[in-house]
Each structure stands twice: as structure tokens, then as C-alpha cells.
Amino acid sequence: MNRGAYGFPIGRAAVREVQAVVQTYAAAGTYVFTLPSYCTEVTVSILGAGGGGGGGASSVSTAKGGGGGGAGGAVNVQTFRARDLPSTIVVVVGAGGAGGGGGAAGAGANGSNGSDGGSSSFGTLSGAIGLVGAGGGGGGKGGQAATDYGGGGGSVVASGVGSTGGEPGSLTAFGGQSAYSSLGNGACSEYGGAAGGASQSGLAGFTGGSSVYGGPGGGGGGGVSVGNVGAAGGAGGNTNAYTTGGGAAAGTNGYLAGPYAGIGAGGGAGGTAAAGAVGGSGAAGSGGGGGGASSDAASSAAGGAGGSGGDGRVVVFCK
């Protein structure tokens, strides 16, 4: 290699040495990444999709709960030698889970569960997730006359299914573990997805769990009391953090804020003699907020729908 003053490369070698490709896949779907001929090293970050928030229950002068917040997807960052990879690599970006519908007006009905977020992957092997992958977050439970769990987070090995986190996981999730859901604020995580906040009849929604690198959970929807008074929804979880809450406020959408994931969406408020508010939608890899419960003695108001989880995200850096 020819080098000039101060040892910097010159000529054609200099052009080859500084070439790099950064390819971002941010919408759910299947893609093909073609490895550039000059590439010697590939670093990829894979983020699973967030789960949808559960829908809030409808109430006819009874205490009901909002929907649980959806959980976040895990993030997995790996580096490969380019010579160890095929020339074309299949990339899958998981779809965010849909929010659950609110309980029907006049029926005193439970809300529907949010859908689970899909896993994302880079390459394919015989395993379920791929050469390297990240699980999606579970959907939050629909509101009812009880405490409703938020979704369980995704791990770097498996997706969360409803309130059950992908294994391995725990309530104090470190490394690639998922955060398990609980009957309170969502548990936090490091690289795994954080859990969604729970919701309880007559009380404010619990906050979503935060994640240092993975997707945060959505906030739980607000419940309503026997006296038809609605409570506030919970805030979503944050990114680059390991304390609950700190994300989007009640009923508002998440947005991309960290190096890998967005902040969790807020849960919708319970309605006071009115329909429940809709939960916010999650951003990249974060959970949707739970819908608020309705509260109307005239039985003409429906529970709020849960917000959708954010799609996954795959970023490939090739040099």
C-alpha cells in the first residue's frame, strides 16, 4: 500500500480503505443484503419488534382495568469476518404487534389482548431465528375486572408470547435476557426487551419497563372505578435507562431516541363517563401503550384500543 505524508494511504488503495456501507432496514418485511466485494468486516444490529398494547375494558358502573402495555423487542449486535458470510444474506425485520380492541360499548366487556411483536434476523441457519437474531416483545393483556399483565419482553433467543417473556429471562434481566412481566411496573432489561406496564381496576396504569439497549415496554392503560371515574394511563419505558417509566407520556406515541430502539408508548387514560383513551403507538422495537377502560353508567362508551408495537430494525455496517 502506498502511503504519503504522516503515513496516510494514497491513490486507489486510499479509496478502497475508506469505503463503507451502512444499510438500514426499518420497515417490517424480508430483504436481501448483497455483500460488497471490498468488504472485510460486517457489524450488524438486530432489533425485534415491540408487542401491541391490550385494549381497555368497557364498564357499566363497575370497576374495570385498562389494557396492559406491550413489551419491547431484544437487540443483538454481532461482528463477522466478511469471508465467513455468503455473498447474499436474507434480512428479516419483524412486524410490530397490533393493539388489542377495546371492550364493546354497553356490554361491560373485556378488552382484547395485544398481538406479539415478530422476531428480526440476519441470515438463515437451521434455528428458528436465524444466523443472528432478536426476539420480539409479547402483547399486553386486554383489560378486565382484575389486574392485567403487560407483555413479556423478547430475548436474543426467543420472542415473548403474551405476558410470558422469551427465554432466557427474569425480573432483573441482564445480558440478552428478556424482562418478565409482573402485576405492577414493567421490569427493565439490558439487551433483552423490557416488560410492559400492567393495569388494575380503578387505578392508574403502571409504567413500562426501560431497557439500556433493547426495546422499552409500553405503559398500562388507566382503569375506572365503581363510581365511573377514570384514572390516568402509565408512561412508557425509556431507552438508555434501567429505571421504569421516563418514556412517552400517557396516550402519546414513542419515537426513536437511542442507538437501537425507540421509547415506549404511553397507556391511554380511563374515561370518566366517556370512552377510554387509545394507547400510544410504539417506535422502533418498543411496546404499544394499553388502552384505557371506559366508564359510563349509560353504557354507551367503548374501551380504548391498545397502541401498536414498533417494527423491528436491522442495521448493517460493512467496511
C-alpha positions as CSV (number, residue, x, y, z in Angstrom):
1,M,0.0,0.0,0.0
2,N,1.3,3.4,-1.0
3,R,1.4,6.0,1.9
4,G,2.1,9.7,1.8
5,A,2.9,12.2,4.4
6,Y,2.1,11.2,8.0
7,G,1.5,7.6,6.9
8,F,-1.9,8.2,5.3
9,P,-2.8,6.0,2.3
10,I,-2.8,7.5,-1.1
11,G,-4.1,6.5,-4.6
12,R,-6.5,3.7,-5.3
13,A,-5.7,1.9,-2.1
14,A,-6.9,5.0,-0.2
15,V,-10.3,4.9,-1.9
16,R,-10.8,1.2,-1.1
17,E,-9.7,1.7,2.5
18,V,-12.4,4.3,3.4
19,Q,-15.3,2.7,1.5
20,A,-18.1,1.7,3.8
21,V,-21.7,0.8,3.5
22,V,-24.4,1.4,6.1
23,Q,-27.8,-0.2,5.2
24,T,-30.8,0.3,7.5
25,Y,-33.9,-1.8,7.3
26,A,-36.6,-0.1,9.4
27,A,-39.9,-1.4,8.0
28,A,-41.3,-4.9,8.5
29,G,-40.5,-7.3,5.7
30,T,-37.9,-9.6,4.1
31,Y,-34.9,-8.2,2.2
32,V,-31.7,-9.3,0.7
33,F,-28.3,-7.7,1.6
34,T,-25.6,-8.1,-1.0
35,L,-22.1,-8.1,0.4
36,P,-19.8,-5.6,-1.3
37,S,-16.7,-7.1,-2.9
38,Y,-14.3,-4.9,-0.9
39,C,-15.9,-5.6,2.4
40,T,-13.8,-7.3,5.0
41,E,-15.9,-6.9,8.2
42,V,-19.6,-6.7,8.9
43,T,-21.2,-5.5,12.1
44,V,-25.0,-5.9,12.4
45,S,-27.5,-4.8,15.0
46,I,-30.8,-6.6,15.0
47,L,-33.8,-5.4,17.0
48,G,-37.0,-7.4,17.5
49,A,-40.4,-5.8,17.1
50,G,-42.5,-4.4,20.0
51,G,-45.7,-6.0,21.2
52,G,-49.1,-4.3,20.9
53,G,-50.9,-2.9,24.0
54,G,-54.1,-4.6,25.2
55,G,-57.4,-3.0,24.7
56,G,-59.2,-1.4,27.7
57,A,-62.4,-3.0,29.1
58,S,-65.9,-1.3,28.9
59,S,-67.6,-0.6,32.2
60,V,-71.3,-0.3,33.2
61,S,-70.8,1.2,36.7
62,T,-68.3,-1.5,37.7
63,A,-64.5,-1.2,38.3
64,K,-62.6,-2.3,35.2
65,G,-59.0,-2.1,34.1
66,G,-57.3,-0.8,31.1
67,G,-55.1,-2.9,28.8
68,G,-51.5,-4.0,29.7
69,G,-48.7,-2.3,27.8
70,G,-46.9,-4.2,25.1
71,A,-43.3,-5.4,25.7
72,G,-40.1,-4.4,23.8
73,G,-38.0,-6.5,21.5
74,A,-34.4,-7.6,22.2
75,V,-31.3,-6.2,20.4
76,N,-28.4,-8.3,19.3
77,V,-25.1,-6.8,18.0
78,Q,-22.6,-9.0,16.3
79,T,-19.5,-8.6,14.1
80,F,-18.4,-11.1,11.4
81,R,-15.5,-11.5,9.0
82,A,-16.9,-10.9,5.6
83,R,-15.2,-14.1,4.2
84,D,-17.2,-16.2,6.6
85,L,-20.5,-14.9,5.1
86,P,-22.3,-15.8,1.9
87,S,-22.5,-13.1,-0.9
88,T,-26.2,-12.5,-0.3
89,I,-27.8,-12.6,3.1
90,V,-31.5,-12.7,3.9
91,V,-32.7,-9.9,6.3
92,V,-36.0,-10.2,8.2
93,V,-37.5,-7.2,10.1
94,G,-40.2,-8.3,12.5
95,A,-43.6,-6.5,12.4
96,G,-44.9,-4.7,15.4
97,G,-47.8,-6.3,17.2
98,A,-51.2,-4.9,16.6
99,G,-53.0,-3.3,19.5
100,G,-56.0,-5.1,21.0
101,G,-59.5,-3.8,20.5
102,G,-61.4,-2.1,23.4
103,G,-64.4,-3.8,25.1
104,A,-67.7,-3.2,23.3
105,A,-69.9,-0.3,24.4
106,G,-72.9,-1.3,26.5
107,A,-71.6,-4.8,27.2
108,G,-69.3,-4.4,30.2
109,A,-66.9,-6.5,28.0
110,N,-63.2,-7.3,28.4
111,G,-60.7,-5.7,26.1
112,S,-58.7,-7.9,23.6
113,N,-55.1,-8.9,24.0
114,G,-52.4,-7.1,22.0
115,S,-50.6,-9.1,19.4
116,D,-47.0,-10.2,19.8
117,G,-44.1,-8.5,18.0
118,G,-42.2,-10.5,15.4
119,S,-38.5,-11.5,15.6
120,S,-35.9,-10.0,13.3
121,S,-32.9,-11.8,11.9
122,F,-29.8,-11.5,9.7
123,G,-29.0,-14.7,7.7
124,T,-30.5,-18.1,8.0
125,L,-29.5,-21.4,9.7
126,S,-31.4,-24.3,10.9
127,G,-32.5,-22.4,14.0
128,A,-35.8,-20.6,14.4
129,I,-34.5,-17.0,14.5
130,G,-31.5,-17.1,12.0
131,L,-27.7,-16.8,11.8
132,V,-28.1,-14.0,14.3
133,G,-31.5,-12.7,15.5
134,A,-33.5,-10.9,18.2
135,G,-36.9,-11.9,19.6
136,G,-40.0,-9.6,19.6
137,G,-41.9,-8.5,22.6
138,G,-45.2,-10.0,23.8
139,G,-48.5,-8.3,23.6
140,G,-50.3,-6.8,26.6
141,K,-53.4,-8.4,28.1
142,G,-56.8,-7.0,27.5
143,G,-58.5,-5.1,30.3
144,Q,-60.9,-6.9,32.6
145,A,-62.2,-6.6,36.2
146,A,-58.8,-7.6,37.6
147,T,-55.1,-6.7,37.3
148,D,-53.9,-7.2,33.7
149,Y,-50.4,-8.1,32.9
150,G,-48.2,-6.2,30.5
151,G,-46.3,-8.1,27.8
152,G,-43.2,-10.1,28.5
153,G,-40.0,-8.9,26.7
154,G,-38.2,-10.7,23.9
155,S,-34.7,-12.3,24.4
156,V,-31.9,-12.7,21.9
157,V,-33.0,-16.3,21.5
158,A,-36.8,-16.2,21.6
159,S,-39.8,-13.9,21.3
160,G,-42.2,-13.1,24.1
161,V,-45.6,-14.6,23.9
162,G,-48.3,-12.5,25.6
163,S,-47.3,-11.9,29.2
164,T,-44.6,-14.7,29.1
165,G,-41.1,-13.4,28.2
166,G,-38.9,-15.2,25.8
167,E,-36.4,-17.5,27.5
168,P,-33.9,-16.9,29.0
169,G,-35.5,-14.2,31.1
170,S,-36.0,-12.9,34.6
171,L,-37.4,-9.9,36.6
172,T,-33.9,-8.4,36.8
173,A,-32.9,-9.1,33.2
174,F,-29.2,-8.6,32.3
175,G,-27.3,-9.5,29.1
176,G,-29.7,-10.9,26.5
177,Q,-32.4,-12.0,28.9
178,S,-35.9,-10.9,28.5
179,A,-37.8,-9.0,31.2
180,Y,-40.6,-11.0,32.7
181,S,-44.0,-9.2,33.2
182,S,-45.4,-8.6,36.7
183,L,-48.5,-7.1,38.3
184,G,-47.0,-3.6,38.5
185,N,-44.5,-1.5,36.7
186,G,-42.8,-3.3,33.8
187,A,-39.4,-4.9,34.6
188,C,-36.3,-3.4,33.0
189,S,-33.6,-5.1,30.8
190,E,-30.2,-4.7,29.3
191,Y,-30.1,-6.1,25.8
192,G,-33.4,-8.0,26.1
193,G,-36.8,-6.4,25.7
194,A,-38.4,-4.7,28.7
195,A,-41.8,-5.7,30.0
196,G,-45.0,-3.7,29.5
197,G,-46.7,-1.9,32.4
198,A,-49.7,-3.7,34.0
199,S,-53.2,-2.2,34.6
200,Q,-55.5,-2.6,37.5
201,S,-59.2,-1.9,38.0
202,G,-59.9,1.6,39.3
203,L,-56.2,2.6,39.3
204,A,-53.7,4.5,37.1
205,G,-51.8,2.4,34.6
206,F,-48.4,1.2,35.6
207,T,-45.3,2.4,33.8
208,G,-43.5,0.4,31.1
209,G,-40.0,-1.0,31.8
210,S,-36.9,0.6,30.4
211,S,-34.0,-1.0,28.6
212,V,-30.4,0.0,28.3
213,Y,-30.1,-1.1,24.7
214,G,-33.2,-3.1,23.8
215,G,-36.8,-2.1,23.3
216,P,-38.7,-0.5,26.2
217,G,-42.2,-1.5,27.3
218,G,-45.4,0.4,26.8
219,G,-47.4,1.9,29.7
220,G,-50.5,0.3,31.0
221,G,-54.0,1.8,30.3
222,G,-55.9,3.6,33.0
223,G,-58.7,1.8,34.8
224,V,-62.1,3.1,36.1
225,S,-63.7,2.9,39.5
226,V,-67.2,1.8,40.5
227,G,-68.1,5.5,40.6
228,N,-67.3,5.9,36.9
229,V,-64.1,7.9,37.5
230,G,-61.3,7.2,35.0
231,A,-57.6,7.1,36.1
232,A,-54.5,8.1,34.1
233,G,-52.6,5.9,31.8
234,G,-49.0,4.9,32.6
235,A,-45.9,6.4,30.9
236,G,-43.9,4.2,28.5
237,G,-40.4,3.0,29.4
238,N,-37.2,4.7,28.3
239,T,-34.1,3.7,26.3
240,N,-30.6,4.0,27.6
241,A,-32.0,3.5,31.1
242,Y,-32.6,0.9,33.8
243,T,-35.5,2.5,35.7
244,T,-39.1,2.2,34.9
245,G,-41.0,4.9,33.0
246,G,-39.4,8.0,31.6
247,G,-40.7,7.3,28.1
248,A,-43.7,8.8,26.2
249,A,-46.4,10.3,28.4
250,A,-49.9,8.8,28.8
251,G,-51.6,8.3,25.4
252,T,-48.7,9.6,23.3
253,N,-46.6,7.8,20.7
254,G,-43.0,6.6,21.2
255,Y,-40.2,7.8,19.0
256,L,-36.6,6.7,18.0
257,A,-34.3,8.0,20.8
258,G,-31.5,5.5,21.4
259,P,-28.8,4.0,19.2
260,Y,-31.0,1.0,18.6
261,A,-34.6,1.4,19.8
262,G,-37.3,4.0,20.4
263,I,-39.0,4.9,23.7
264,G,-42.1,3.1,24.9
265,A,-45.6,4.4,24.2
266,G,-47.9,5.7,26.9
267,G,-51.1,4.0,28.0
268,G,-54.5,5.6,27.4
269,A,-56.4,7.1,30.2
270,G,-59.6,5.6,31.6
271,G,-62.7,7.6,30.6
272,T,-64.8,9.5,33.1
273,A,-68.4,9.0,31.9
274,A,-66.8,8.6,28.5
275,A,-64.9,6.2,26.2
276,G,-61.4,5.1,27.2
277,A,-58.5,6.8,25.5
278,V,-56.4,5.0,22.9
279,G,-52.9,3.8,23.8
280,G,-50.0,5.4,22.0
281,S,-48.0,3.5,19.3
282,G,-44.5,2.3,20.0
283,A,-41.5,3.3,17.9
284,A,-38.6,1.0,16.8
285,G,-38.8,-2.1,18.9
286,S,-40.8,-0.6,21.7
287,G,-44.2,-1.7,23.1
288,G,-47.5,0.0,22.5
289,G,-49.5,1.5,25.3
290,G,-52.5,-0.2,26.7
291,G,-56.0,1.3,26.0
292,G,-57.9,3.0,28.8
293,A,-61.1,1.5,30.2
294,S,-64.4,3.2,29.5
295,S,-66.7,4.5,32.3
296,D,-70.3,5.3,31.5
297,A,-73.4,4.5,33.5
298,A,-75.4,5.0,30.4
299,S,-73.3,2.1,28.8
300,S,-72.7,3.9,25.5
301,A,-68.9,4.1,25.6
302,A,-66.3,1.5,24.5
303,G,-62.9,0.8,25.9
304,G,-59.9,2.4,24.3
305,A,-57.9,0.3,21.8
306,G,-54.3,-0.6,22.6
307,G,-51.5,1.0,20.6
308,S,-49.4,-0.9,18.1
309,G,-45.8,-2.0,18.8
310,G,-43.0,-0.6,16.8
311,D,-41.5,-2.6,13.9
312,G,-38.1,-4.1,14.4
313,R,-34.9,-2.7,12.9
314,V,-31.8,-4.2,11.3
315,V,-28.7,-2.0,10.6
316,V,-25.7,-3.5,8.6
317,F,-22.4,-1.7,8.7
318,C,-19.9,-3.1,6.2
319,K,-16.3,-2.0,5.8
